[in-house]
Amino acid sequence: MASGFSQRLDKSTGSISDDYLLSLKVPRDVFEKIDFDNINRVDPIEALSRFDLRRKMTSTGIFKPIEPFNDL
């Protein structure tokens, strides 16, 4: 399991908050099928779609906050 966040300004409080933007469950057998010797030929969006993925993006590629997987 992996999650990524960005520290962003919360306009309602003026504080910096951690907004999770991406969370995925990565089974080893699926991960091992990625050809890292030819990583320049791997499309990151297509590669991530192989996993159980939580992500919200606008059609213009802007990430919106999500609730990450937390079942460790």
mmCIF file of the N, C-alpha and C atoms, coordinates in Angstrom:
data_MODEL
# 
_entry.id   MODEL 
# 
loop_
_atom_site.group_PDB 
_atom_site.id 
_atom_site.type_symbol 
_atom_site.label_atom_id 
_atom_site.label_alt_id 
_atom_site.label_comp_id 
_atom_site.label_asym_id 
_atom_site.label_entity_id 
_atom_site.label_seq_id 
_atom_site.pdbx_PDB_ins_code 
_atom_site.Cartn_x 
_atom_site.Cartn_y 
_atom_site.Cartn_z 
_atom_site.occupancy 
_atom_site.B_iso_or_equiv 
_atom_site.pdbx_formal_charge 
_atom_site.auth_seq_id 
_atom_site.auth_comp_id 
_atom_site.auth_asym_id 
_atom_site.auth_atom_id 
_atom_site.pdbx_PDB_model_num 
ATOM 1   N N  . MET A 1 1  ? 0.849   -1.164 0.000   1.00 0.00 ? 1  MET A N  1 
ATOM 2   C CA . MET A 1 1  ? 0.000   0.000  0.000   1.00 0.00 ? 1  MET A CA 1 
ATOM 3   C C  . MET A 1 1  ? 0.899   1.232  0.000   1.00 0.00 ? 1  MET A C  1 
ATOM 4   N N  . ALA A 1 2  ? 0.485   2.241  -0.747  1.00 0.00 ? 2  ALA A N  1 
ATOM 5   C CA . ALA A 1 2  ? 1.230   3.493  -0.806  1.00 0.00 ? 2  ALA A CA 1 
ATOM 6   C C  . ALA A 1 2  ? 0.247   4.641  -0.972  1.00 0.00 ? 2  ALA A C  1 
ATOM 7   N N  . SER A 1 3  ? 0.580   5.765  -0.355  1.00 0.00 ? 3  SER A N  1 
ATOM 8   C CA . SER A 1 3  ? -0.238  6.970  -0.483  1.00 0.00 ? 3  SER A CA 1 
ATOM 9   C C  . SER A 1 3  ? 0.680   8.167  -0.647  1.00 0.00 ? 3  SER A C  1 
ATOM 10  N N  . GLY A 1 4  ? 0.197   9.154  -1.379  1.00 0.00 ? 4  GLY A N  1 
ATOM 11  C CA . GLY A 1 4  ? 0.959   10.374 -1.570  1.00 0.00 ? 4  GLY A CA 1 
ATOM 12  C C  . GLY A 1 4  ? 0.117   11.584 -1.203  1.00 0.00 ? 4  GLY A C  1 
ATOM 13  N N  . PHE A 1 5  ? 0.761   12.568 -0.597  1.00 0.00 ? 5  PHE A N  1 
ATOM 14  C CA . PHE A 1 5  ? 0.032   13.764 -0.200  1.00 0.00 ? 5  PHE A CA 1 
ATOM 15  C C  . PHE A 1 5  ? 0.812   15.008 -0.584  1.00 0.00 ? 5  PHE A C  1 
ATOM 16  N N  . SER A 1 6  ? 0.117   16.124 -0.532  1.00 0.00 ? 6  SER A N  1 
ATOM 17  C CA . SER A 1 6  ? 0.712   17.426 -0.767  1.00 0.00 ? 6  SER A CA 1 
ATOM 18  C C  . SER A 1 6  ? 0.358   18.317 0.413   1.00 0.00 ? 6  SER A C  1 
ATOM 19  N N  . GLN A 1 7  ? 1.284   19.143 0.816   1.00 0.00 ? 7  GLN A N  1 
ATOM 20  C CA . GLN A 1 7  ? 0.988   20.093 1.881   1.00 0.00 ? 7  GLN A CA 1 
ATOM 21  C C  . GLN A 1 7  ? 0.471   21.362 1.230   1.00 0.00 ? 7  GLN A C  1 
ATOM 22  N N  . ARG A 1 8  ? -0.770  21.690 1.571   1.00 0.00 ? 8  ARG A N  1 
ATOM 23  C CA . ARG A 1 8  ? -1.453  22.813 0.934   1.00 0.00 ? 8  ARG A CA 1 
ATOM 24  C C  . ARG A 1 8  ? -2.041  23.747 1.975   1.00 0.00 ? 8  ARG A C  1 
ATOM 25  N N  . LEU A 1 9  ? -2.221  24.980 1.558   1.00 0.00 ? 9  LEU A N  1 
ATOM 26  C CA . LEU A 1 9  ? -2.822  25.982 2.426   1.00 0.00 ? 9  LEU A CA 1 
ATOM 27  C C  . LEU A 1 9  ? -4.316  25.715 2.569   1.00 0.00 ? 9  LEU A C  1 
ATOM 28  N N  . ASP A 1 10 ? -4.787  25.600 3.808   1.00 0.00 ? 10 ASP A N  1 
ATOM 29  C CA . ASP A 1 10 ? -6.216  25.485 4.088   1.00 0.00 ? 10 ASP A CA 1 
ATOM 30  C C  . ASP A 1 10 ? -6.733  26.912 4.215   1.00 0.00 ? 10 ASP A C  1 
ATOM 31  N N  . LYS A 1 11 ? -7.464  27.374 3.224   1.00 0.00 ? 11 LYS A N  1 
ATOM 32  C CA . LYS A 1 11 ? -7.912  28.772 3.194   1.00 0.00 ? 11 LYS A CA 1 
ATOM 33  C C  . LYS A 1 11 ? -8.888  29.103 4.313   1.00 0.00 ? 11 LYS A C  1 
ATOM 34  N N  . SER A 1 12 ? -9.508  28.079 4.901   1.00 0.00 ? 12 SER A N  1 
ATOM 35  C CA . SER A 1 12 ? -10.464 28.354 5.983   1.00 0.00 ? 12 SER A CA 1 
ATOM 36  C C  . SER A 1 12 ? -9.761  28.597 7.319   1.00 0.00 ? 12 SER A C  1 
ATOM 37  N N  . THR A 1 13 ? -8.511  28.104 7.465   1.00 0.00 ? 13 THR A N  1 
ATOM 38  C CA . THR A 1 13 ? -7.801  28.267 8.739   1.00 0.00 ? 13 THR A CA 1 
ATOM 39  C C  . THR A 1 13 ? -6.491  29.031 8.597   1.00 0.00 ? 13 THR A C  1 
ATOM 40  N N  . GLY A 1 14 ? -5.964  29.120 7.392   1.00 0.00 ? 14 GLY A N  1 
ATOM 41  C CA . GLY A 1 14 ? -4.666  29.747 7.183   1.00 0.00 ? 14 GLY A CA 1 
ATOM 42  C C  . GLY A 1 14 ? -3.503  28.818 7.491   1.00 0.00 ? 14 GLY A C  1 
ATOM 43  N N  . SER A 1 15 ? -3.791  27.580 7.858   1.00 0.00 ? 15 SER A N  1 
ATOM 44  C CA . SER A 1 15 ? -2.756  26.601 8.196   1.00 0.00 ? 15 SER A CA 1 
ATOM 45  C C  . SER A 1 15 ? -2.451  25.705 7.000   1.00 0.00 ? 15 SER A C  1 
ATOM 46  N N  . ILE A 1 16 ? -1.292  25.068 7.064   1.00 0.00 ? 16 ILE A N  1 
ATOM 47  C CA . ILE A 1 16 ? -0.918  24.085 6.053   1.00 0.00 ? 16 ILE A CA 1 
ATOM 48  C C  . ILE A 1 16 ? -1.495  22.734 6.481   1.00 0.00 ? 16 ILE A C  1 
ATOM 49  N N  . SER A 1 17 ? -2.111  22.032 5.535   1.00 0.00 ? 17 SER A N  1 
ATOM 50  C CA . SER A 1 17 ? -2.671  20.708 5.842   1.00 0.00 ? 17 SER A CA 1 
ATOM 51  C C  . SER A 1 17 ? -2.148  19.697 4.837   1.00 0.00 ? 17 SER A C  1 
ATOM 52  N N  . ASP A 1 18 ? -2.161  18.433 5.240   1.00 0.00 ? 18 ASP A N  1 
ATOM 53  C CA . ASP A 1 18 ? -1.765  17.342 4.357   1.00 0.00 ? 18 ASP A CA 1 
ATOM 54  C C  . ASP A 1 18 ? -2.991  16.854 3.602   1.00 0.00 ? 18 ASP A C  1 
ATOM 55  N N  . ASP A 1 19 ? -3.026  17.079 2.304   1.00 0.00 ? 19 ASP A N  1 
ATOM 56  C CA . ASP A 1 19 ? -4.115  16.597 1.453   1.00 0.00 ? 19 ASP A CA 1 
ATOM 57  C C  . ASP A 1 19 ? -3.632  15.363 0.702   1.00 0.00 ? 19 ASP A C  1 
ATOM 58  N N  . TYR A 1 20 ? -4.240  14.220 1.006   1.00 0.00 ? 20 TYR A N  1 
ATOM 59  C CA . TYR A 1 20 ? -3.889  13.010 0.266   1.00 0.00 ? 20 TYR A CA 1 
ATOM 60  C C  . TYR A 1 20 ? -4.482  13.100 -1.128  1.00 0.00 ? 20 TYR A C  1 
ATOM 61  N N  . LEU A 1 21 ? -3.648  12.820 -2.124  1.00 0.00 ? 21 LEU A N  1 
ATOM 62  C CA . LEU A 1 21 ? -4.046  12.957 -3.516  1.00 0.00 ? 21 LEU A CA 1 
ATOM 63  C C  . LEU A 1 21 ? -4.081  11.634 -4.255  1.00 0.00 ? 21 LEU A C  1 
ATOM 64  N N  . LEU A 1 22 ? -3.426  10.629 -3.700  1.00 0.00 ? 22 LEU A N  1 
ATOM 65  C CA . LEU A 1 22 ? -3.276  9.350  -4.371  1.00 0.00 ? 22 LEU A CA 1 
ATOM 66  C C  . LEU A 1 22 ? -3.076  8.271  -3.320  1.00 0.00 ? 22 LEU A C  1 
ATOM 67  N N  . SER A 1 23 ? -3.778  7.165  -3.473  1.00 0.00 ? 23 SER A N  1 
ATOM 68  C CA . SER A 1 23 ? -3.599  6.036  -2.571  1.00 0.00 ? 23 SER A CA 1 
ATOM 69  C C  . SER A 1 23 ? -3.845  4.762  -3.368  1.00 0.00 ? 23 SER A C  1 
ATOM 70  N N  . LEU A 1 24 ? -2.960  3.778  -3.204  1.00 0.00 ? 24 LEU A N  1 
ATOM 71  C CA . LEU A 1 24 ? -3.131  2.559  -3.968  1.00 0.00 ? 24 LEU A CA 1 
ATOM 72  C C  . LEU A 1 24 ? -2.652  1.343  -3.195  1.00 0.00 ? 24 LEU A C  1 
ATOM 73  N N  . LYS A 1 25 ? -3.261  0.218  -3.531  1.00 0.00 ? 25 LYS A N  1 
ATOM 74  C CA . LYS A 1 25 ? -2.843  -1.082 -3.018  1.00 0.00 ? 25 LYS A CA 1 
ATOM 75  C C  . LYS A 1 25 ? -2.077  -1.763 -4.144  1.00 0.00 ? 25 LYS A C  1 
ATOM 76  N N  . VAL A 1 26 ? -0.880  -2.205 -3.837  1.00 0.00 ? 26 VAL A N  1 
ATOM 77  C CA . VAL A 1 26 ? 0.036   -2.696 -4.856  1.00 0.00 ? 26 VAL A CA 1 
ATOM 78  C C  . VAL A 1 26 ? 0.394   -4.160 -4.581  1.00 0.00 ? 26 VAL A C  1 
ATOM 79  N N  . PRO A 1 27 ? -0.284  -5.095 -5.233  1.00 0.00 ? 27 PRO A N  1 
ATOM 80  C CA . PRO A 1 27 ? 0.107   -6.492 -5.066  1.00 0.00 ? 27 PRO A CA 1 
ATOM 81  C C  . PRO A 1 27 ? 1.476   -6.742 -5.714  1.00 0.00 ? 27 PRO A C  1 
ATOM 82  N N  . ARG A 1 28 ? 2.327   -7.456 -5.016  1.00 0.00 ? 28 ARG A N  1 
ATOM 83  C CA . ARG A 1 28 ? 3.690   -7.690 -5.496  1.00 0.00 ? 28 ARG A CA 1 
ATOM 84  C C  . ARG A 1 28 ? 3.710   -8.302 -6.905  1.00 0.00 ? 28 ARG A C  1 
ATOM 85  N N  . ASP A 1 29 ? 2.837   -9.283 -7.159  1.00 0.00 ? 29 ASP A N  1 
ATOM 86  C CA . ASP A 1 29 ? 2.869   -9.954 -8.461  1.00 0.00 ? 29 ASP A CA 1 
ATOM 87  C C  . ASP A 1 29 ? 2.525   -9.007 -9.609  1.00 0.00 ? 29 ASP A C  1 
ATOM 88  N N  . VAL A 1 30 ? 1.655   -8.047 -9.378  1.00 0.00 ? 30 VAL A N  1 
ATOM 89  C CA . VAL A 1 30 ? 1.305   -7.068 -10.414 1.00 0.00 ? 30 VAL A CA 1 
ATOM 90  C C  . VAL A 1 30 ? 2.440   -6.052 -10.574 1.00 0.00 ? 30 VAL A C  1 
ATOM 91  N N  . PHE A 1 31 ? 3.016   -5.609 -9.454  1.00 0.00 ? 31 PHE A N  1 
ATOM 92  C CA . PHE A 1 31 ? 4.124   -4.650 -9.479  1.00 0.00 ? 31 PHE A CA 1 
ATOM 93  C C  . PHE A 1 31 ? 5.321   -5.223 -10.228 1.00 0.00 ? 31 PHE A C  1 
ATOM 94  N N  . GLU A 1 32 ? 5.586   -6.500 -10.026 1.00 0.00 ? 32 GLU A N  1 
ATOM 95  C CA . GLU A 1 32 ? 6.749   -7.134 -10.659 1.00 0.00 ? 32 GLU A CA 1 
ATOM 96  C C  . GLU A 1 32 ? 6.619   -7.244 -12.177 1.00 0.00 ? 32 GLU A C  1 
ATOM 97  N N  . LYS A 1 33 ? 5.428   -7.055 -12.715 1.00 0.00 ? 33 LYS A N  1 
ATOM 98  C CA . LYS A 1 33 ? 5.237   -7.115 -14.169 1.00 0.00 ? 33 LYS A CA 1 
ATOM 99  C C  . LYS A 1 33 ? 5.645   -5.830 -14.878 1.00 0.00 ? 33 LYS A C  1 
ATOM 100 N N  . ILE A 1 34 ? 5.922   -4.766 -14.128 1.00 0.00 ? 34 ILE A N  1 
ATOM 101 C CA . ILE A 1 34 ? 6.380   -3.515 -14.728 1.00 0.00 ? 34 ILE A CA 1 
ATOM 102 C C  . ILE A 1 34 ? 7.833   -3.699 -15.152 1.00 0.00 ? 34 ILE A C  1 
ATOM 103 N N  . ASP A 1 35 ? 8.149   -3.372 -16.379 1.00 0.00 ? 35 ASP A N  1 
ATOM 104 C CA . ASP A 1 35 ? 9.495   -3.531 -16.924 1.00 0.00 ? 35 ASP A CA 1 
ATOM 105 C C  . ASP A 1 35 ? 10.320  -2.289 -16.598 1.00 0.00 ? 35 ASP A C  1 
ATOM 106 N N  . PHE A 1 36 ? 10.988  -2.322 -15.454 1.00 0.00 ? 36 PHE A N  1 
ATOM 107 C CA . PHE A 1 36 ? 11.767  -1.163 -15.006 1.00 0.00 ? 36 PHE A CA 1 
ATOM 108 C C  . PHE A 1 36 ? 13.018  -0.947 -15.854 1.00 0.00 ? 36 PHE A C  1 
ATOM 109 N N  . ASP A 1 37 ? 13.439  -1.954 -16.613 1.00 0.00 ? 37 ASP A N  1 
ATOM 110 C CA . ASP A 1 37 ? 14.564  -1.766 -17.533 1.00 0.00 ? 37 ASP A CA 1 
ATOM 111 C C  . ASP A 1 37 ? 14.162  -0.879 -18.710 1.00 0.00 ? 37 ASP A C  1 
ATOM 112 N N  . ASN A 1 38 ? 12.863  -0.774 -18.967 1.00 0.00 ? 38 ASN A N  1 
ATOM 113 C CA . ASN A 1 38 ? 12.338  0.076  -20.040 1.00 0.00 ? 38 ASN A CA 1 
ATOM 114 C C  . ASN A 1 38 ? 11.339  1.085  -19.475 1.00 0.00 ? 38 ASN A C  1 
ATOM 115 N N  . ILE A 1 39 ? 11.663  1.649  -18.333 1.00 0.00 ? 39 ILE A N  1 
ATOM 116 C CA . ILE A 1 39 ? 10.729  2.536  -17.623 1.00 0.00 ? 39 ILE A CA 1 
ATOM 117 C C  . ILE A 1 39 ? 10.319  3.737  -18.472 1.00 0.00 ? 39 ILE A C  1 
ATOM 118 N N  . ASN A 1 40 ? 11.182  4.169  -19.395 1.00 0.00 ? 40 ASN A N  1 
ATOM 119 C CA . ASN A 1 40 ? 10.825  5.312  -20.236 1.00 0.00 ? 40 ASN A CA 1 
ATOM 120 C C  . ASN A 1 40 ? 9.672   4.988  -21.183 1.00 0.00 ? 40 ASN A C  1 
ATOM 121 N N  . ARG A 1 41 ? 9.341   3.717  -21.342 1.00 0.00 ? 41 ARG A N  1 
ATOM 122 C CA . ARG A 1 41 ? 8.221   3.315  -22.187 1.00 0.00 ? 41 ARG A CA 1 
ATOM 123 C C  . ARG A 1 41 ? 6.950   3.066  -21.384 1.00 0.00 ? 41 ARG A C  1 
ATOM 124 N N  . VAL A 1 42 ? 7.010   3.244  -20.074 1.00 0.00 ? 42 VAL A N  1 
ATOM 125 C CA . VAL A 1 42 ? 5.852   3.003  -19.202 1.00 0.00 ? 42 VAL A CA 1 
ATOM 126 C C  . VAL A 1 42 ? 5.090   4.307  -19.006 1.00 0.00 ? 42 VAL A C  1 
ATOM 127 N N  . ASP A 1 43 ? 3.790   4.280  -19.282 1.00 0.00 ? 43 ASP A N  1 
ATOM 128 C CA . ASP A 1 43 ? 2.922   5.437  -19.039 1.00 0.00 ? 43 ASP A CA 1 
ATOM 129 C C  . ASP A 1 43 ? 2.492   5.375  -17.569 1.00 0.00 ? 43 ASP A C  1 
ATOM 130 N N  . PRO A 1 44 ? 2.854   6.365  -16.746 1.00 0.00 ? 44 PRO A N  1 
ATOM 131 C CA . PRO A 1 44 ? 2.536   6.320  -15.313 1.00 0.00 ? 44 PRO A CA 1 
ATOM 132 C C  . PRO A 1 44 ? 1.043   6.184  -15.025 1.00 0.00 ? 44 PRO A C  1 
ATOM 133 N N  . ILE A 1 45 ? 0.216   6.855  -15.782 1.00 0.00 ? 45 ILE A N  1 
ATOM 134 C CA . ILE A 1 45 ? -1.231  6.778  -15.543 1.00 0.00 ? 45 ILE A CA 1 
ATOM 135 C C  . ILE A 1 45 ? -1.744  5.381  -15.858 1.00 0.00 ? 45 ILE A C  1 
ATOM 136 N N  . GLU A 1 46 ? -1.281  4.792  -16.950 1.00 0.00 ? 46 GLU A N  1 
ATOM 137 C CA . GLU A 1 46 ? -1.673  3.428  -17.289 1.00 0.00 ? 46 GLU A CA 1 
ATOM 138 C C  . GLU A 1 46 ? -1.147  2.431  -16.261 1.00 0.00 ? 46 GLU A C  1 
ATOM 139 N N  . ALA A 1 47 ? 0.090   2.628  -15.813 1.00 0.00 ? 47 ALA A N  1 
ATOM 140 C CA . ALA A 1 47 ? 0.680   1.723  -14.824 1.00 0.00 ? 47 ALA A CA 1 
ATOM 141 C C  . ALA A 1 47 ? -0.109  1.753  -13.519 1.00 0.00 ? 47 ALA A C  1 
ATOM 142 N N  . LEU A 1 48 ? -0.474  2.940  -13.055 1.00 0.00 ? 48 LEU A N  1 
ATOM 143 C CA . LEU A 1 48 ? -1.227  3.043  -11.800 1.00 0.00 ? 48 LEU A CA 1 
ATOM 144 C C  . LEU A 1 48 ? -2.620  2.444  -11.912 1.00 0.00 ? 48 LEU A C  1 
ATOM 145 N N  . SER A 1 49 ? -3.186  2.451  -13.106 1.00 0.00 ? 49 SER A N  1 
ATOM 146 C CA . SER A 1 49 ? -4.539  1.918  -13.276 1.00 0.00 ? 49 SER A CA 1 
ATOM 147 C C  . SER A 1 49 ? -4.587  0.398  -13.086 1.00 0.00 ? 49 SER A C  1 
ATOM 148 N N  . ARG A 1 50 ? -3.425  -0.255 -13.036 1.00 0.00 ? 50 ARG A N  1 
ATOM 149 C CA . ARG A 1 50 ? -3.366  -1.701 -12.811 1.00 0.00 ? 50 ARG A CA 1 
ATOM 150 C C  . ARG A 1 50 ? -3.619  -2.059 -11.345 1.00 0.00 ? 50 ARG A C  1 
ATOM 151 N N  . PHE A 1 51 ? -3.554  -1.077 -10.469 1.00 0.00 ? 51 PHE A N  1 
ATOM 152 C CA . PHE A 1 51 ? -3.689  -1.302 -9.034  1.00 0.00 ? 51 PHE A CA 1 
ATOM 153 C C  . PHE A 1 51 ? -5.052  -0.815 -8.536  1.00 0.00 ? 51 PHE A C  1 
ATOM 154 N N  . ASP A 1 52 ? -5.396  -1.234 -7.310  1.00 0.00 ? 52 ASP A N  1 
ATOM 155 C CA . ASP A 1 52 ? -6.590  -0.713 -6.644  1.00 0.00 ? 52 ASP A CA 1 
ATOM 156 C C  . ASP A 1 52 ? -6.245  0.717  -6.255  1.00 0.00 ? 52 ASP A C  1 
ATOM 157 N N  . LEU A 1 53 ? -6.845  1.688  -6.927  1.00 0.00 ? 53 LEU A N  1 
ATOM 158 C CA . LEU A 1 53 ? -6.401  3.075  -6.882  1.00 0.00 ? 53 LEU A CA 1 
ATOM 159 C C  . LEU A 1 53 ? -7.508  4.017  -6.430  1.00 0.00 ? 53 LEU A C  1 
ATOM 160 N N  . ARG A 1 54 ? -7.136  4.947  -5.560  1.00 0.00 ? 54 ARG A N  1 
ATOM 161 C CA . ARG A 1 54 ? -8.016  6.063  -5.205  1.00 0.00 ? 54 ARG A CA 1 
ATOM 162 C C  . ARG A 1 54 ? -7.325  7.336  -5.661  1.00 0.00 ? 54 ARG A C  1 
ATOM 163 N N  . ARG A 1 55 ? -8.010  8.059  -6.532  1.00 0.00 ? 55 ARG A N  1 
ATOM 164 C CA . ARG A 1 55 ? -7.477  9.308  -7.080  1.00 0.00 ? 55 ARG A CA 1 
ATOM 165 C C  . ARG A 1 55 ? -8.648  10.089 -7.658  1.00 0.00 ? 55 ARG A C  1 
ATOM 166 N N  . LYS A 1 56 ? -8.648  11.391 -7.435  1.00 0.00 ? 56 LYS A N  1 
ATOM 167 C CA . LYS A 1 56 ? -9.629  12.286 -8.058  1.00 0.00 ? 56 LYS A CA 1 
ATOM 168 C C  . LYS A 1 56 ? -8.856  13.343 -8.813  1.00 0.00 ? 56 LYS A C  1 
ATOM 169 N N  . MET A 1 57 ? -9.118  13.388 -10.119 1.00 0.00 ? 57 MET A N  1 
ATOM 170 C CA . MET A 1 57 ? -8.465  14.400 -10.953 1.00 0.00 ? 57 MET A CA 1 
ATOM 171 C C  . MET A 1 57 ? -9.507  15.044 -11.843 1.00 0.00 ? 57 MET A C  1 
ATOM 172 N N  . THR A 1 58 ? -9.311  16.327 -12.095 1.00 0.00 ? 58 THR A N  1 
ATOM 173 C CA . THR A 1 58 ? -10.181 17.001 -13.051 1.00 0.00 ? 58 THR A CA 1 
ATOM 174 C C  . THR A 1 58 ? -9.733  16.602 -14.455 1.00 0.00 ? 58 THR A C  1 
ATOM 175 N N  . SER A 1 59 ? -10.513 16.949 -15.451 1.00 0.00 ? 59 SER A N  1 
ATOM 176 C CA . SER A 1 59 ? -10.150 16.622 -16.837 1.00 0.00 ? 59 SER A CA 1 
ATOM 177 C C  . SER A 1 59 ? -8.888  17.365 -17.276 1.00 0.00 ? 59 SER A C  1 
ATOM 178 N N  . THR A 1 60 ? -8.515  18.405 -16.539 1.00 0.00 ? 60 THR A N  1 
ATOM 179 C CA . THR A 1 60 ? -7.293  19.149 -16.864 1.00 0.00 ? 60 THR A CA 1 
ATOM 180 C C  . THR A 1 60 ? -6.096  18.698 -16.029 1.00 0.00 ? 60 THR A C  1 
ATOM 181 N N  . GLY A 1 61 ? -6.266  17.628 -15.230 1.00 0.00 ? 61 GLY A N  1 
ATOM 182 C CA . GLY A 1 61 ? -5.152  17.053 -14.485 1.00 0.00 ? 61 GLY A CA 1 
ATOM 183 C C  . GLY A 1 61 ? -4.910  17.634 -13.104 1.00 0.00 ? 61 GLY A C  1 
ATOM 184 N N  . ILE A 1 62 ? -5.876  18.357 -12.560 1.00 0.00 ? 62 ILE A N  1 
ATOM 185 C CA . ILE A 1 62 ? -5.739  18.916 -11.214 1.00 0.00 ? 62 ILE A CA 1 
ATOM 186 C C  . ILE A 1 62 ? -6.190  17.854 -10.205 1.00 0.00 ? 62 ILE A C  1 
ATOM 187 N N  . PHE A 1 63 ? -5.310  17.542 -9.238  1.00 0.00 ? 63 PHE A N  1 
ATOM 188 C CA . PHE A 1 63 ? -5.642  16.553 -8.205  1.00 0.00 ? 63 PHE A CA 1 
ATOM 189 C C  . PHE A 1 63 ? -6.526  17.177 -7.138  1.00 0.00 ? 63 PHE A C  1 
ATOM 190 N N  . LYS A 1 64 ? -7.521  16.418 -6.704  1.00 0.00 ? 64 LYS A N  1 
ATOM 191 C CA . LYS A 1 64 ? -8.405  16.803 -5.613  1.00 0.00 ? 64 LYS A CA 1 
ATOM 192 C C  . LYS A 1 64 ? -8.150  15.860 -4.433  1.00 0.00 ? 64 LYS A C  1 
ATOM 193 N N  . PRO A 1 65 ? -8.328  16.321 -3.183  1.00 0.00 ? 65 PRO A N  1 
ATOM 194 C CA . PRO A 1 65 ? -8.076  15.471 -2.015  1.00 0.00 ? 65 PRO A CA 1 
ATOM 195 C C  . PRO A 1 65 ? -8.964  14.221 -2.006  1.00 0.00 ? 65 PRO A C  1 
ATOM 196 N N  . ILE A 1 66 ? -8.393  13.132 -1.465  1.00 0.00 ? 66 ILE A N  1 
ATOM 197 C CA . ILE A 1 66 ? -9.107  11.858 -1.337  1.00 0.00 ? 66 ILE A CA 1 
ATOM 198 C C  . ILE A 1 66 ? -8.916  11.315 0.082   1.00 0.00 ? 66 ILE A C  1 
ATOM 199 N N  . GLU A 1 67 ? -9.682  10.311 0.417   1.00 0.00 ? 67 GLU A N  1 
ATOM 200 C CA . GLU A 1 67 ? -9.497  9.572  1.664   1.00 0.00 ? 67 GLU A CA 1 
ATOM 201 C C  . GLU A 1 67 ? -8.594  8.373  1.338   1.00 0.00 ? 67 GLU A C  1 
ATOM 202 N N  . PRO A 1 68 ? -7.378  8.299  1.926   1.00 0.00 ? 68 PRO A N  1 
ATOM 203 C CA . PRO A 1 68 ? -6.458  7.228  1.562   1.00 0.00 ? 68 PRO A CA 1 
ATOM 204 C C  . PRO A 1 68 ? -6.892  5.881  2.144   1.00 0.00 ? 68 PRO A C  1 
ATOM 205 N N  . PHE A 1 69 ? -6.378  4.806  1.535   1.00 0.00 ? 69 PHE A N  1 
ATOM 206 C CA . PHE A 1 69 ? -6.533  3.490  2.133   1.00 0.00 ? 69 PHE A CA 1 
ATOM 207 C C  . PHE A 1 69 ? -5.787  3.527  3.465   1.00 0.00 ? 69 PHE A C  1 
ATOM 208 N N  . ASN A 1 70 ? -6.342  2.898  4.489   1.00 0.00 ? 70 ASN A N  1 
ATOM 209 C CA . ASN A 1 70 ? -5.663  2.899  5.777   1.00 0.00 ? 70 ASN A CA 1 
ATOM 210 C C  . ASN A 1 70 ? -5.711  1.546  6.465   1.00 0.00 ? 70 ASN A C  1 
ATOM 211 N N  . ASP A 1 71 ? -6.064  0.511  5.736   1.00 0.00 ? 71 ASP A N  1 
ATOM 212 C CA . ASP A 1 71 ? -6.170  -0.813 6.328   1.00 0.00 ? 71 ASP A CA 1 
ATOM 213 C C  . ASP A 1 71 ? -4.861  -1.577 6.181   1.00 0.00 ? 71 ASP A C  1 
ATOM 214 N N  . LEU A 1 72 ? -3.933  -1.295 7.111   1.00 0.00 ? 72 LEU A N  1 
ATOM 215 C CA . LEU A 1 72 ? -2.629  -1.946 7.095   1.00 0.00 ? 72 LEU A CA 1 
ATOM 216 C C  . LEU A 1 72 ? -2.674  -3.318 7.720   1.00 0.00 ? 72 LEU A C  1 
# 
